Amino acid sequence: MKIDHEVAFETFRTKLNQSSLIRRSEWKKVAGLPFVYLWLEDHVDQRMLEDALKLCAAKAMRGKRLTLEMSYVRKNQAFYVYRIRFLVPQRKMFCCGNLCDDCIRFTS
């Protein structure tokens, strides 16, 4: 049985490979962190790429309590490198007094 962020990563990779803006993508893990190398079509700039990455991530996270952490790493002449992570929420252990929606006082 796969957990939410594993399913989200698979969906994200699938959506990314289906994007018309990206010619090729390659995933590498360095020190346990996932990095994606992206070769773009000729007409695509960095802003368009980041919009496409966020859209693919939003589709992958739909129905799950995950957040996206996306960091631009570098650009080579041929490709862009991003660090992509889906973070799971941490459960609060005490009431901080700020009337948060997920306050521990409201759980049973």
Secondary structure, DSSP 8 states (H G I E B T S, - for coil): ---HHHHHHHHHHHHHHH-TTEEEEEEEEETTEEEEEEEE-TT--HHHHHHHHHHHHHHHHTTS--EEEEEEEEE-SS-EEEEEEEE------S--SS--TT-GGG--
